[in-house]
């Protein structure tokens, strides 16, 4: 496995009044192809800024970012949009589905932008993905006709539409009940086992426990980075202890 993601000396600096605020403060990080990574930290730690830059939704103030071997740190907005459409899938806390369109049409959307498939192949692919996430019989339903967990499954199917090498998830269970959260995380675990790279931001220890690697951030820096090479799921207590120790470091 090679590095799918590699950032070096990454800074993101905002000007708040006369004071510079380092949302990212010299961060270096690599993620291998096929890893399942959870990025954790309290509010203001830099984890969301990190995800936005890794997902080509924002650009760093300075530093290097190699995505699948290509430097993307200084690309234009149009170039970043093209990279997102071709290489990245996104799952958000609020699902971000189009409310007046069916589950099938929501899943088809990424290829409508890319135009790589014929309409027939696009529909076949979308139906296949809805079946993959357990919604084969709900393709004609609108988001209002689906539960929160089902809406998130549609969002995951949509994120996979263009076969991206990496899936970014931003608090993917934040609006779900416990049962739906477990179902979504079991689906992520299955996708990870199939070789899809997943980078997830979460503040919930029990959700992070599903990942094989845990990164804790504070004040724009990585405080701890723990690889679980054996692949066994950590208990919530182990993750809680790991985060607590990281945040207590000076």
Backbone bond lengths (Angstrom), bond angles and torsions (degrees), N, CA, C in turn:
res aa  C-N    CA-C-N  psi(-1)  N-CA   C-N-CA  omega(-1)  CA-C   N-CA-C  phi
1 X - - - 1.459 - - 1.523 110.06 -
2 X 1.347 115.85 137.50 1.439 120.59 176.57 1.519 110.73 -105.57
3 X 1.337 115.69 175.02 1.461 120.24 177.77 1.522 109.20 -75.47
4 X 1.309 116.74 116.48 1.459 120.79 174.08 1.523 109.66 -80.80
5 X 1.324 115.74 -36.31 1.463 123.11 179.32 1.517 108.11 -124.89
6 X 1.330 116.49 133.05 1.462 120.37 176.48 1.520 109.14 -147.56
7 X 1.328 116.88 116.18 1.453 121.43 175.41 1.527 109.04 -117.66
8 X 1.316 114.91 144.68 1.460 120.77 -177.61 1.522 110.13 -134.87
9 X 1.345 115.82 126.20 1.465 122.95 176.87 1.524 111.26 48.79
10 X 1.323 114.99 55.16 1.459 121.43 -176.06 1.532 110.52 -87.86
11 X 1.333 114.86 128.27 1.459 121.81 176.00 1.525 109.52 -124.04
12 X 1.317 115.50 141.03 1.461 122.16 167.68 1.510 106.65 -132.49
13 X 1.344 115.15 113.39 1.462 121.11 -172.52 1.525 108.71 -119.88
14 X 1.330 115.34 126.94 1.461 121.79 176.12 1.529 108.49 -110.16
15 X 1.327 116.22 147.22 1.459 121.06 175.22 1.521 108.61 -96.64
16 X 1.323 116.60 112.87 1.460 122.77 175.96 1.521 106.73 -110.06
17 X 1.338 116.09 101.13 1.456 119.44 -171.42 1.522 109.32 65.66
18 X 1.317 116.76 -127.69 1.460 121.55 178.21 1.522 112.62 -94.98
19 X 1.337 116.85 0.31 1.456 120.27 -174.09 1.531 111.09 -107.14
20 X 1.339 117.50 129.51 1.463 119.61 173.55 1.530 110.55 -77.02
21 X 1.326 116.14 136.82 1.456 121.94 178.06 1.517 107.55 -113.99
22 X 1.342 116.02 122.66 1.459 121.88 -178.05 1.534 109.07 -90.65
23 X 1.334 116.52 92.98 1.463 119.52 176.09 1.518 110.75 -67.16
24 X 1.340 116.65 -36.12 1.464 123.06 167.86 1.516 107.19 -126.29
25 X 1.326 115.77 134.00 1.461 120.36 -170.44 1.529 110.59 -126.65
26 X 1.340 115.77 75.66 1.460 120.27 176.06 1.509 113.70 73.90
27 X 1.326 117.65 41.71 1.464 122.32 -175.75 1.526 110.69 -81.55
28 X 1.321 115.90 135.43 1.469 122.87 171.21 1.522 108.27 -124.73
29 X 1.336 116.02 137.25 1.460 120.34 -172.92 1.521 109.25 -162.39
30 X 1.324 116.35 142.75 1.461 120.52 171.38 1.526 108.69 -131.50
31 X 1.327 115.72 145.12 1.462 122.93 177.24 1.520 107.46 -127.28
32 X 1.317 116.16 125.17 1.459 121.06 -178.93 1.523 111.54 -81.81
33 X 1.307 114.67 155.20 1.448 121.41 175.50 1.526 109.66 -56.16
34 X 1.331 117.43 126.73 1.454 122.23 177.45 1.511 115.64 91.94
35 X 1.331 119.40 -2.17 1.465 120.94 179.80 1.527 111.60 -74.90
36 X 1.328 115.26 154.16 1.455 123.74 172.67 1.526 106.32 -119.14
37 X 1.343 116.48 107.52 1.458 122.76 -170.19 1.523 110.22 -117.29
38 X 1.330 116.61 133.64 1.463 122.28 172.16 1.516 108.83 -108.96
39 X 1.341 116.60 126.66 1.463 122.53 175.71 1.518 107.15 -104.36
40 X 1.336 115.88 124.81 1.455 121.62 -173.37 1.521 110.74 -126.06
41 X 1.321 115.32 167.44 1.455 120.84 178.70 1.510 110.30 151.40
42 X 1.315 116.57 161.56 1.461 121.12 179.78 1.520 110.08 -75.00
43 X 1.322 116.37 172.23 1.458 121.76 176.90 1.528 109.64 -58.01
44 X 1.332 116.96 132.80 1.453 121.27 -178.49 1.511 114.41 85.72
45 X 1.330 117.82 5.30 1.472 120.72 -177.98 1.528 112.95 -76.05
46 X 1.329 117.08 -20.98 1.453 121.10 -178.05 1.514 113.98 108.60
47 X 1.341 117.21 -0.93 1.466 118.85 -174.67 1.530 112.61 -66.92
48 X 1.335 117.65 -38.06 1.461 119.76 178.99 1.524 111.19 -71.80
49 X 1.327 117.04 -38.01 1.465 120.42 174.88 1.518 110.74 -61.17
50 X 1.315 115.77 -41.74 1.465 120.53 177.38 1.516 110.37 -59.43
51 X 1.334 117.06 -47.50 1.460 120.13 -178.47 1.519 111.26 -63.63
52 X 1.330 117.30 -40.13 1.467 120.19 -179.93 1.521 111.84 -62.89
53 X 1.322 117.41 -38.57 1.461 120.31 179.19 1.522 110.17 -73.70
54 X 1.327 117.44 -44.22 1.461 119.83 178.08 1.531 110.63 -60.33
55 X 1.336 116.71 -34.67 1.452 121.21 -179.50 1.519 113.81 -86.12
56 X 1.328 117.59 8.64 1.479 122.55 178.80 1.523 111.63 58.98
57 X 1.335 116.30 29.50 1.456 121.44 172.94 1.518 111.21 -93.22
58 X 1.327 117.15 -11.76 1.456 123.78 179.90 1.520 107.66 -149.85
59 X 1.316 116.45 164.17 1.463 121.22 179.06 1.531 109.65 -118.59
60 X 1.322 117.80 148.56 1.472 120.49 179.56 1.520 111.67 -76.98
61 X 1.323 115.47 159.19 1.464 120.36 171.99 1.517 110.36 -67.66
62 X 1.318 115.60 -42.88 1.468 120.58 171.39 1.524 108.56 -159.70
63 X 1.324 114.07 162.82 1.450 120.18 -177.83 1.512 110.84 122.40
64 X 1.334 116.20 170.98 1.453 122.79 -177.00 1.518 110.25 -111.24
65 X 1.344 115.23 140.62 1.464 120.98 175.89 1.523 108.54 -136.92
66 X 1.333 115.20 110.78 1.460 121.52 175.46 1.522 108.52 -101.06
67 X 1.326 116.17 121.82 1.452 122.71 176.61 1.519 108.14 -115.11
68 X 1.320 115.35 113.16 1.470 120.56 -178.44 1.525 110.58 54.14
69 X 1.362 115.26 38.58 1.452 121.52 175.81 1.509 115.75 86.22
70 X 1.349 118.04 -0.88 1.460 121.76 -177.44 1.520 110.16 -112.50
71 X 1.332 117.26 131.28 1.460 121.39 177.58 1.526 109.18 -72.80
72 X 1.334 116.19 123.62 1.460 120.17 -176.13 1.529 113.32 -122.89
73 X 1.321 117.99 1.15 1.463 120.63 -171.48 1.520 113.09 -62.10
74 X 1.309 118.07 -33.35 1.461 121.06 -174.23 1.523 112.82 -113.79
75 X 1.310 117.29 22.95 1.459 120.27 179.66 1.531 111.11 -73.40
76 X 1.329 115.42 155.79 1.464 121.18 177.66 1.524 109.76 -72.80
77 X 1.325 116.00 167.80 1.459 120.65 179.44 1.532 110.90 -60.77
78 X 1.327 116.95 -40.53 1.469 120.53 179.61 1.526 110.65 -65.59
79 X 1.329 116.63 -41.24 1.463 120.16 178.85 1.522 111.09 -65.86
80 X 1.325 116.91 -40.09 1.460 120.30 178.47 1.528 110.97 -64.72
81 X 1.336 117.31 -38.09 1.464 120.50 177.89 1.525 110.38 -62.83
82 X 1.325 116.78 -39.59 1.469 120.59 179.04 1.531 110.45 -65.79
83 X 1.334 116.32 -41.00 1.464 120.44 178.81 1.524 110.19 -64.58
84 X 1.323 117.30 -43.15 1.477 120.36 178.71 1.518 111.10 -58.86
85 X 1.329 116.64 -44.75 1.462 120.18 -177.56 1.519 112.23 -65.76
86 X 1.332 117.28 -33.89 1.460 120.54 -174.90 1.513 113.27 -88.71
87 X 1.332 117.61 -35.62 1.460 120.25 -166.81 1.523 115.52 -117.38
88 X 1.341 118.79 -13.32 1.459 120.14 -169.27 1.521 111.43 -126.39
89 X 1.326 115.71 143.12 1.455 122.23 171.37 1.520 108.83 -119.53
90 X 1.338 116.84 146.26 1.462 121.05 -175.72 1.521 111.12 -128.35
91 X 1.333 115.11 138.34 1.458 122.78 173.11 1.523 106.95 -128.54
92 X 1.342 116.12 122.78 1.456 120.93 -174.44 1.524 111.61 -111.55
93 X 1.324 115.31 161.81 1.459 121.25 -179.93 1.530 111.38 -60.25
94 X 1.331 116.57 -37.78 1.468 120.94 -174.57 1.525 112.77 -96.40
95 X 1.320 117.72 13.61 1.462 125.45 174.10 1.533 113.07 72.57
96 X 1.360 117.94 -44.60 1.472 123.06 177.74 1.521 112.95 56.69
97 X 1.329 116.68 42.30 1.458 121.09 175.78 1.525 109.72 -90.17
98 X 1.328 116.41 151.53 1.460 120.55 174.49 1.522 108.21 -74.39
99 X 1.333 118.73 121.61 1.465 120.88 -168.08 1.529 114.92 -69.93
100 X 1.316 118.03 -27.78 1.463 119.56 -174.22 1.527 113.32 -99.72
101 X 1.320 116.80 9.31 1.458 120.31 -179.83 1.518 109.88 -116.67
102 X 1.310 115.69 157.25 1.464 120.91 -176.06 1.523 110.99 -73.12
103 X 1.318 114.97 166.86 1.465 120.22 174.90 1.523 110.15 -56.73
104 X 1.326 116.56 -43.13 1.465 120.60 179.87 1.521 111.28 -60.39
105 X 1.314 117.82 -45.84 1.465 121.17 -178.83 1.521 111.46 -67.51
106 X 1.332 117.13 -35.02 1.467 119.58 175.82 1.520 111.08 -62.82
107 X 1.324 117.27 -41.18 1.465 120.74 -179.54 1.525 110.74 -69.24
108 X 1.305 117.36 -35.00 1.466 121.48 -179.52 1.526 112.85 -68.51
109 X 1.321 117.23 -21.10 1.461 122.14 -168.61 1.533 114.92 -52.18
110 X 1.340 120.67 -47.04 1.470 118.94 -178.20 1.528 113.46 -57.04
111 X 1.324 117.35 -37.17 1.462 118.07 -179.80 1.522 111.93 -76.37
112 X 1.319 118.64 -22.36 1.461 119.93 173.68 1.521 110.24 -62.47
113 X 1.347 116.45 -34.55 1.458 120.16 176.42 1.530 111.68 -73.76
114 X 1.322 116.08 -40.00 1.455 120.37 -176.63 1.527 112.73 -82.66
115 X 1.330 117.32 -37.07 1.459 121.28 178.22 1.512 114.16 67.14
116 X 1.328 117.12 33.62 1.469 119.88 -178.06 1.524 112.43 -85.54
117 X 1.332 117.16 -24.60 1.454 120.94 -174.95 1.529 110.45 -111.81
118 X 1.309 115.23 154.48 1.462 119.81 171.05 1.523 108.05 -70.93
119 X 1.345 118.29 159.59 1.479 119.15 178.01 1.521 113.09 -53.77
120 X 1.314 117.36 -38.16 1.465 120.88 -179.53 1.527 110.76 -67.29
121 X 1.339 116.04 -45.02 1.463 119.83 179.29 1.523 111.32 -68.32
122 X 1.313 116.59 -35.23 1.467 120.38 177.80 1.524 110.29 -61.67
123 X 1.323 116.48 -45.80 1.464 120.33 179.84 1.522 110.87 -65.01
124 X 1.322 116.71 -42.64 1.460 120.11 179.15 1.518 110.43 -60.10
125 X 1.325 117.45 -45.11 1.459 122.45 179.54 1.528 111.37 -62.27
126 X 1.333 117.34 -43.93 1.460 121.29 -179.19 1.526 111.06 -65.32
127 X 1.317 117.47 -41.91 1.465 120.71 177.67 1.528 111.01 -63.92
128 X 1.313 115.98 -39.02 1.462 120.98 178.17 1.525 110.59 -61.71
129 X 1.325 116.73 -43.00 1.466 120.56 -178.92 1.529 111.42 -69.94
130 X 1.320 117.15 -38.80 1.466 118.95 176.36 1.528 110.64 -62.30
131 X 1.327 116.34 -38.41 1.455 118.76 174.10 1.507 111.76 -64.46
132 X 1.331 116.52 -37.56 1.476 121.27 -179.96 1.523 111.58 -61.61
133 X 1.335 117.74 -35.27 1.471 120.18 -178.82 1.524 112.27 -95.98
134 X 1.340 117.09 11.33 1.452 120.96 173.62 1.511 115.60 84.90
135 X 1.347 117.26 22.47 1.465 120.58 -178.25 1.527 111.57 -124.52
136 X 1.312 116.87 31.40 1.450 120.08 -177.54 1.509 113.75 -58.53
137 X 1.327 117.93 -30.04 1.457 121.08 -178.93 1.509 114.22 -92.80
138 X 1.342 117.37 3.17 1.472 121.22 -176.10 1.525 112.49 -114.44
139 X 1.302 118.62 19.30 1.470 120.76 -171.71 1.524 112.97 -64.49
140 X 1.339 118.40 -25.99 1.465 120.45 -177.55 1.523 112.73 -92.13
141 X 1.329 117.72 -2.91 1.461 121.24 -177.59 1.530 111.33 -78.74
142 X 1.325 116.53 142.63 1.456 121.28 172.60 1.535 108.79 -84.07
143 X 1.340 117.99 164.81 1.466 119.40 179.10 1.529 113.84 -54.08
144 X 1.336 117.76 -36.30 1.471 120.49 -179.24 1.527 112.28 -64.74
145 X 1.309 116.58 -20.16 1.469 121.27 -179.88 1.522 112.17 -94.24
146 X 1.333 117.37 5.41 1.457 122.38 -177.97 1.524 110.26 -119.36
147 X 1.314 115.94 150.57 1.463 120.69 174.11 1.526 109.73 -71.90
148 X 1.338 115.94 169.88 1.461 119.47 178.17 1.519 112.31 -59.08
149 X 1.331 116.07 -44.36 1.463 119.28 179.26 1.514 112.29 -63.18
150 X 1.341 116.50 -37.93 1.461 120.04 178.20 1.527 111.20 -68.63
151 X 1.337 116.89 -38.06 1.462 119.85 176.51 1.529 110.71 -62.06
152 X 1.332 116.27 -39.69 1.464 118.23 179.18 1.528 110.87 -68.09
153 X 1.318 117.74 -32.08 1.460 120.44 175.55 1.531 110.93 -65.26
154 X 1.332 116.26 -40.17 1.470 119.57 174.95 1.529 109.71 -60.85
155 X 1.335 116.39 -43.04 1.461 120.47 -179.88 1.531 111.32 -62.25
156 X 1.328 117.02 -37.59 1.464 120.48 177.86 1.528 110.05 -67.33
157 X 1.336 116.84 -43.74 1.466 119.96 177.39 1.529 110.54 -59.49
158 X 1.325 116.47 -42.84 1.472 120.74 177.80 1.527 110.97 -61.22
159 X 1.330 116.61 -41.72 1.464 120.38 -179.26 1.523 111.99 -63.53
160 X 1.328 116.88 -25.23 1.461 121.25 -178.06 1.530 113.01 -92.37
161 X 1.315 117.73 -2.60 1.463 121.94 -170.58 1.528 112.86 -56.74
162 X 1.320 117.12 -41.84 1.468 120.77 -176.03 1.530 113.05 -95.88
163 X 1.334 116.89 18.74 1.471 121.52 179.62 1.528 112.54 53.54
164 X 1.335 118.85 52.00 1.470 119.73 -177.99 1.529 110.91 -70.88
165 X 1.331 117.20 146.83 1.465 119.05 176.28 1.517 113.76 -73.09
166 X 1.342 116.95 -16.96 1.464 119.29 -178.56 1.521 109.70 -139.95
167 X 1.342 114.92 141.68 1.451 123.17 179.06 1.527 108.24 -116.77
168 X 1.339 116.50 124.82 1.456 121.83 177.00 1.528 108.91 -103.57
169 X 1.324 116.23 131.89 1.466 121.35 -179.06 1.528 108.91 -126.67
170 X 1.331 115.91 122.39 1.463 121.99 -178.18 1.522 109.06 -107.94
171 X 1.331 116.77 102.79 1.466 123.01 -177.66 1.534 110.14 47.35
172 X 1.334 118.36 58.06 1.467 120.57 -170.31 1.521 114.88 -67.26
173 X 1.333 117.85 -16.19 1.467 120.42 179.30 1.523 111.97 -111.67
174 X 1.321 117.08 10.41 1.461 120.53 -173.27 1.516 114.58 -61.22
175 X 1.340 118.43 -26.98 1.463 121.99 -179.19 1.524 112.80 -109.55
176 X 1.333 116.63 18.95 1.464 120.08 -174.72 1.523 111.59 -114.78
177 X 1.338 115.92 153.63 1.450 119.97 173.32 1.532 109.63 -76.32
178 X 1.315 116.33 174.26 1.462 120.47 -173.45 1.524 112.08 -61.41
179 X 1.318 117.35 -45.04 1.462 120.44 -178.51 1.529 111.01 -62.07
180 X 1.328 116.76 -46.41 1.469 120.32 179.51 1.525 110.87 -65.43
181 X 1.336 116.92 -36.63 1.468 120.42 178.86 1.522 111.16 -61.30
182 X 1.330 115.97 -44.59 1.465 120.32 178.98 1.525 110.21 -62.62
183 X 1.323 117.42 -41.94 1.462 120.79 179.62 1.524 111.42 -62.99
184 X 1.330 116.69 -42.41 1.471 120.09 179.46 1.518 110.53 -66.39
185 X 1.326 117.85 -41.83 1.459 120.06 -178.77 1.526 111.37 -70.26
186 X 1.321 117.91 -32.95 1.462 119.57 173.74 1.532 110.47 -64.46
187 X 1.327 116.85 -36.42 1.464 120.46 176.55 1.525 110.59 -65.57
188 X 1.337 117.26 -43.39 1.469 119.77 175.91 1.531 110.98 -59.92
189 X 1.316 116.63 -40.39 1.465 120.25 179.08 1.522 110.71 -61.89
190 X 1.332 117.11 -41.24 1.461 120.73 177.22 1.528 111.26 -63.54
191 X 1.327 116.95 -43.73 1.464 120.85 179.42 1.527 110.53 -63.12
192 X 1.336 116.34 -39.70 1.461 120.19 177.43 1.520 110.88 -62.86
193 X 1.324 116.79 -41.24 1.465 120.95 179.16 1.526 111.42 -63.52
194 X 1.338 116.15 -25.52 1.464 120.63 178.19 1.528 112.60 -83.31
195 X 1.333 116.75 -2.26 1.459 120.43 175.03 1.504 115.76 103.57
196 X 1.334 118.21 4.60 1.458 120.76 178.82 1.529 109.30 -79.66
197 X 1.312 116.79 131.43 1.459 122.16 176.76 1.526 109.08 -77.32
198 X 1.331 116.67 130.35 1.462 121.25 -179.09 1.525 109.07 -126.94
199 X 1.333 115.72 127.46 1.465 121.85 173.41 1.517 106.45 -119.70
200 X 1.321 116.25 117.55 1.475 122.25 -171.72 1.518 110.30 -123.59
201 X 1.330 116.23 132.15 1.459 122.03 170.15 1.520 108.28 -96.60
202 X 1.318 116.73 130.55 1.463 121.14 176.90 1.521 109.63 -153.54
203 X 1.338 115.66 151.68 1.468 119.93 172.51 1.522 110.58 -107.49
204 X 1.337 116.37 3.01 1.459 120.97 -176.15 1.528 110.45 -99.82
205 X 1.323 116.08 121.54 1.459 120.73 -177.43 1.522 112.23 -62.93
206 X 1.351 116.78 -39.01 1.459 118.49 -177.45 1.527 111.88 -69.27
207 X 1.321 117.65 -26.12 1.468 121.58 175.81 1.529 109.88 -78.14
208 X 1.320 116.65 -43.03 1.466 120.06 177.91 1.520 112.15 -60.62
209 X 1.330 116.46 -26.97 1.466 120.33 -177.32 1.515 112.81 -60.85
210 X 1.341 117.80 -20.33 1.458 120.59 179.22 1.531 112.39 -75.59
211 X 1.318 117.52 -21.67 1.462 121.33 -176.60 1.521 110.89 -78.15
212 X 1.321 115.95 157.89 1.464 122.11 179.89 1.528 112.23 -94.60
213 X 1.324 115.76 -4.39 1.463 120.09 178.51 1.520 108.13 -147.38
214 X 1.328 116.27 138.34 1.451 121.28 -176.25 1.525 109.43 -125.50
215 X 1.341 115.30 125.00 1.463 122.48 178.55 1.523 107.41 -117.77
216 X 1.329 116.63 127.47 1.460 121.50 178.81 1.526 108.59 -112.03
217 X 1.353 115.37 128.86 1.458 120.81 -179.89 1.519 110.88 -113.29
218 X 1.332 114.76 150.84 1.453 121.99 172.28 1.517 108.68 -152.82
219 X 1.327 116.48 132.73 1.468 122.26 177.64 1.529 112.30 53.24
220 X 1.329 115.87 39.38 1.456 120.13 175.50 1.504 115.49 78.99
221 X 1.334 117.19 9.18 1.462 121.10 -179.04 1.525 110.48 -126.18
222 X 1.312 115.24 155.88 1.461 120.57 174.71 1.519 108.40 -86.14
223 X 1.333 115.30 119.28 1.454 120.44 -178.24 1.527 111.71 -90.21
224 X 1.337 116.25 -37.86 1.465 120.08 176.86 1.518 109.44 -147.36
225 X 1.318 114.91 149.69 1.463 122.19 -179.65 1.526 106.42 -142.82
226 X 1.325 115.16 108.35 1.462 120.89 -171.60 1.514 110.06 -118.59
227 X 1.322 116.75 116.09 1.457 121.42 175.09 1.514 109.66 -92.34
228 X 1.309 115.17 132.92 1.450 121.59 176.42 1.520 107.20 -104.61
229 X 1.322 116.53 80.60 1.462 121.65 -171.70 1.522 112.80 -62.59
230 X 1.329 116.41 -26.10 1.452 118.47 179.56 1.518 113.18 -72.36
231 X 1.349 115.90 -17.76 1.452 119.93 176.79 1.508 114.84 80.49
232 X 1.338 118.59 -0.63 1.465 120.08 179.94 1.520 109.81 -75.29
233 X 1.327 115.42 142.21 1.455 119.73 179.53 1.526 110.35 -68.25
234 X 1.312 115.90 129.62 1.447 119.94 174.62 1.525 109.27 -72.87
235 X 1.318 115.49 153.01 1.458 119.06 173.04 1.521 108.79 -76.66
236 X 1.330 115.55 159.73 1.458 119.84 176.92 1.523 110.61 -58.97
237 X 1.333 117.44 -37.13 1.467 120.92 -179.58 1.524 110.55 -63.93
238 X 1.321 117.29 -40.25 1.466 120.59 179.06 1.518 111.27 -65.05
239 X 1.330 116.91 -43.00 1.464 120.05 179.73 1.522 110.11 -66.89
240 X 1.330 116.97 -41.59 1.467 120.45 178.79 1.526 110.89 -59.60
241 X 1.323 116.32 -43.13 1.462 120.42 178.97 1.532 110.93 -65.19
242 X 1.326 115.82 -40.55 1.457 121.58 179.48 1.534 110.93 -60.81
243 X 1.345 116.01 -46.66 1.470 120.52 179.85 1.520 110.95 -65.84
244 X 1.332 117.04 -43.83 1.453 121.08 -179.58 1.519 110.85 -60.21
245 X 1.310 117.75 -44.41 1.472 120.98 179.23 1.521 111.12 -64.38
246 X 1.331 116.76 -38.96 1.461 120.15 179.84 1.524 111.36 -64.75
247 X 1.335 116.71 -43.53 1.456 120.23 -176.56 1.526 112.61 -76.01
248 X 1.323 117.15 -16.28 1.459 120.08 177.12 1.515 112.86 -86.48
249 X 1.335 116.36 -9.79 1.468 118.92 179.75 1.510 110.57 -67.78
250 X 1.318 115.28 143.08 1.461 120.38 179.53 1.520 110.17 -78.82
